[in-house]
Amino acid sequence: MFNWIARHKPPVVWIIKQLDDLEQLDAQVLHLCGQGEAIGPGSVRKRRKDLAKGDFQGQIRLSDSGITLHAELFSALVPVDDLEWLDQRHVRWQARLWRVAWVPERCWAYRGPLTIDDATGPEGSLISTEDMSIFREKLSTRNTPAPSSRWWELVALGDEQRRFDYTSIPDSHRLAANSRKR
């Protein structure tokens, strides 16, 4: 009787940010943002067809926060029924077993690669974070010389050898003479 209501609701999808094959975990990892709704122009039927083909190019409203982001930020948008949960940490999708890594909200709009954080979430679940190794590598290979700092001692202008001798302590009579000039 109420099937006509379900037809007009936006399709609900699982939002996948990135897919990885991590050797250190010996598993394929699915970086999951959570559930969302495919919204935007066009009919609900057309959006469902585009999602089934993997061609949806519209807005996604994330269920947890209500934030609306564009579909191009995500690797895949999977209809809710296509993702089979085996337990809290594993899912089956496209006839493959995946380990789930939850993506925090700060990473949803991040356009770079994600990596697994050392810390684990509740019940041993994995947490994704931004991969900063690219930035660290760029900073470590900078060709700019380190700034030089020089300490100039208060000595007579004609005493050039003494000016660049940083290892010896200044003569007390020169310090006394400089203090009397003030």
N, C-alpha and C positions, 0 to 999 in steps of 0.2 A: 504494500500500500504506500509506503514512504520511499520507494526506490527513486522517485524523481528528485528527492532532496539530495541523495548521494551523488547523482549525476552532475549536480551543479557545484559541488564542493571542489576546491582546487585539489589536484592530485598530491598525495603525501609521498615524500621520497626520503631515502637515506642520503645524506650529503657526504660524499667521499672527496677529501681534499687531495690525497696523493696515494699512489700505490708503489710499494717498495718490495724488493727481494733482498732481505738483509741476511748476510752470511753469519754474522755474530749471533743472531737468534736462531739461525737455521730455519727460517720461516718467511713466508710472504706476509707483508704487513700492509694493512689497510688503515690509513689515517682518516678517522671518521669524525665529522663535525657534529652529527646528530641528525634529527629529523627536521624537515622543512616542507613548505608547500610551494608548488610551482604556480606562481601568479603571473599576471600580465595580460596583454591584449590577446584576443583570439578566444575561441571556444575551449571549454574544458576537454572536449573530445580531441581536438587538435593537439593540445598540450600533452594529453596521455599518449597519443600516437608518437609525438616527437620524443617523449621520454623513453618509450619502448625502443625506438630506433637509436637513441643516444644523440639526437640532433636538437635537443631543446636549447634555445638561446633566448632566455628571458630572465625574469627576476625570481629569486628564491627568498621566501620569508622563513627565517629560522624559527622553529617552534619555541625553543627555550627563551629567547630574548626578544623576538619580534623584529630583529634587524633584517633589513632587506638588502641582499647582495645580488650581483649579476652571476649568472651560471658559468661564465667564462673563468671565474676564479677557482672553480672546482674541477677535479679530474673526472668525476662521474656522478650522476644523479640516478639512483637506483630506486625503482618503485618498492614500497615497503614489503610487498609480498615476495619479491625476488631475493631478498637477503634472509637466509635461514640461520638463526642464532643457535649454536650448539651449546654454548655456556656463556658466562660473562665475558670471556676473553677471546672466543673463537666464533667465526661465522663461515658459512659456506655460500659462495657466490660464483657463478659461472663454472660450476663443477670443480671448484678449487677450495681448499681450506685456507683461511686467512686468519692471521692474528690481528686483533683490533688494538689500535693506538688512538686514544681520544685526543682530539685537537682542542686546545683551550681557545676561548673567544678572541684573545689578542692575536691569534694566528689565522683567523678565518679570512681576513683580507690580505694576508701576507702573500706576495707573489713569488718568493724564492722557495728553495727546497726546504723540506722539513726533515728533522732527525728525531731519534728517540731520546728522551730525557733520561738521565741516570736515575732519577727518582721515579718511583712507581706510585700509581694511584690506589684507590681503595680496591681491596681484594686482589692485589697484584696486577692490576691492569696497567698497560703502558700509557705514557703521556708523550705527545709530540711537542716539539719546540722548534724554533727557527734554527736553521743551520748557519752558524756564524763563522764557520771555518773559511769561507770565501773572503770575508772581510778581514779576518785575522791574517790570512795569507797576503792580502794586498798591503796591509799595514807593515808586515814584517819584511816585505821586499821593496820598501820605499828607497829611492835613490837619493833622497835629500840627506845632506850631511848633518850630523848632530850639531846643535848650536854649541859654540865654544864659549866658555865663561873665563874671563881673565880677571885676575886680582892685581890691581896696580897699587904699588906701595908708595907712600909719600916720601920721595927722595929728591935730591937736587936734580935739576934738569940735565946737567952735564954728566951724570953718573949712569950711563947707559948699561954698563955691565951689571951694575947693582940692580937696575930696574927689572931685568929679566931673570934674576936669580931668586926663584921662589922658595928655595929650600932653606936659606939662611934667615936668621932672625934679624930685624933692623937694628942698627946701632942706636944705643940709647942717647948719644949726643945729638944725632940727627933728629930723633923724635923730640928731644927737648928744644932744639932750635926751631923746629916747625911749630911747636906749641907756643913759643914766645912771640912769633910773628903775628899771631891772631890778636 
